[in-house]
Amino acid sequence: MARAIDRAVDGRIDGPILRTSRGTRMDRHCATRRLHRLAEAGGVHVARMHPHMLRHTFVTTMLDAGVDLRDVQIAARHADPRTTMRYDRARKNLDRHPNYILAAYMAAGT
């Protein structure tokens, strides 16, 4: 079974990944309509659903999984790491706080 990205690209080596039925690049309105149709078909009901929710899920899931902030920033194509940090819901988690990490490093004697 082909992966979704392989089906979307369909062997092409350039051009947009997400296309309209006419083969042109999807704009935000088309993406919103497509997302609503997919959600309806899947029985998902969320108030004010929009494509940015997918981007938010992508970034927060990587951060929750412990992916380095710089790597998430690159994947999300954010120019400024502060933009990426706004997605981090776990900022109050002491295990991820810079001071805690520094203290643990110093306590380890390395």
C-alpha positions as CSV (number, residue, x, y, z in Angstrom):
1,M,0.0,0.0,0.0
2,A,1.4,3.4,-1.0
3,R,2.0,6.1,1.6
4,A,-0.2,9.2,1.5
5,I,2.7,11.4,0.5
6,D,3.6,9.0,-2.3
7,R,0.1,9.1,-3.6
8,A,0.0,12.9,-3.4
9,V,3.3,13.3,-5.3
10,D,2.4,10.6,-7.8
11,G,6.0,10.3,-9.1
12,R,6.5,14.0,-9.7
13,I,9.9,15.5,-8.8
14,D,8.8,19.2,-8.7
15,G,5.7,21.3,-8.2
16,P,3.3,21.6,-5.3
17,I,2.6,18.5,-3.2
18,L,-1.0,19.5,-2.4
19,R,-2.9,20.3,-5.6
20,T,-6.4,21.1,-6.5
21,S,-8.4,18.9,-8.8
22,R,-7.1,21.1,-11.7
23,G,-3.5,20.4,-10.7
24,T,-2.7,23.9,-9.4
25,R,-1.3,24.7,-6.0
26,M,-3.8,24.6,-3.2
27,D,-4.5,28.0,-1.5
28,R,-5.7,28.3,2.1
29,H,-9.4,28.4,1.1
30,C,-9.1,25.2,-0.9
31,A,-7.2,23.5,2.0
32,T,-9.9,24.6,4.4
33,R,-12.6,23.1,2.3
34,R,-10.6,19.9,1.8
35,L,-10.0,19.6,5.6
36,H,-13.7,20.1,6.3
37,R,-14.7,17.4,3.8
38,L,-12.1,14.9,5.2
39,A,-13.2,15.6,8.8
40,E,-16.8,15.1,7.9
41,A,-16.0,11.8,6.1
42,G,-14.0,10.7,9.2
43,G,-16.7,11.8,11.6
44,V,-14.6,14.5,13.3
45,H,-16.5,17.4,14.6
46,V,-14.4,20.4,15.8
47,A,-15.6,23.9,16.0
48,R,-13.8,26.3,13.8
49,M,-11.4,23.8,12.2
50,H,-8.7,25.2,10.0
51,P,-5.6,23.9,8.2
52,H,-3.3,25.7,10.7
53,M,-4.5,23.2,13.3
54,L,-2.5,20.5,11.3
55,R,0.6,22.6,11.4
56,H,0.1,23.3,15.1
57,T,-0.2,19.5,15.8
58,F,2.9,18.8,13.7
59,V,5.0,21.3,15.7
60,T,3.7,20.4,19.1
61,T,3.9,16.7,18.6
62,M,7.6,17.0,17.6
63,L,8.3,19.2,20.7
64,D,6.4,16.7,22.9
65,A,8.4,13.9,21.4
66,G,11.6,15.7,22.5
67,V,12.8,16.7,19.1
68,D,15.4,19.5,19.4
69,L,14.0,23.0,19.1
70,R,16.4,23.9,16.3
71,D,15.3,20.8,14.3
72,V,11.6,21.6,14.8
73,Q,12.3,25.2,13.8
74,I,13.9,24.0,10.6
75,A,11.0,21.6,9.9
76,A,8.4,24.3,10.5
77,R,10.4,26.8,8.4
78,H,10.4,29.3,11.2
79,A,13.0,32.1,10.8
80,D,13.0,32.8,14.5
81,P,13.1,30.2,17.3
82,R,10.7,32.3,19.4
83,T,8.0,31.6,16.8
84,T,8.6,27.8,17.3
85,M,8.6,28.3,21.1
86,R,5.0,29.7,21.0
87,Y,3.9,26.2,20.0
88,D,5.5,24.6,23.0
89,R,2.7,23.8,25.5
90,A,5.1,22.2,27.9
91,R,7.2,25.3,28.7
92,K,6.3,24.9,32.4
93,N,7.6,21.4,32.5
94,L,10.8,21.6,34.6
95,D,12.5,18.7,32.8
96,R,12.6,20.9,29.7
97,H,13.4,24.2,31.4
98,P,16.9,25.5,30.4
99,N,17.9,26.1,34.1
100,Y,16.9,22.6,35.1
101,I,18.9,21.1,32.2
102,L,21.9,23.1,33.1
103,A,21.7,22.1,36.8
104,A,21.3,18.5,35.8
105,Y,24.4,18.7,33.5
106,M,26.5,20.4,36.2
107,A,25.3,17.9,38.9
108,A,26.4,15.0,36.6
109,G,30.0,16.4,36.7
110,T,30.5,16.3,33.0
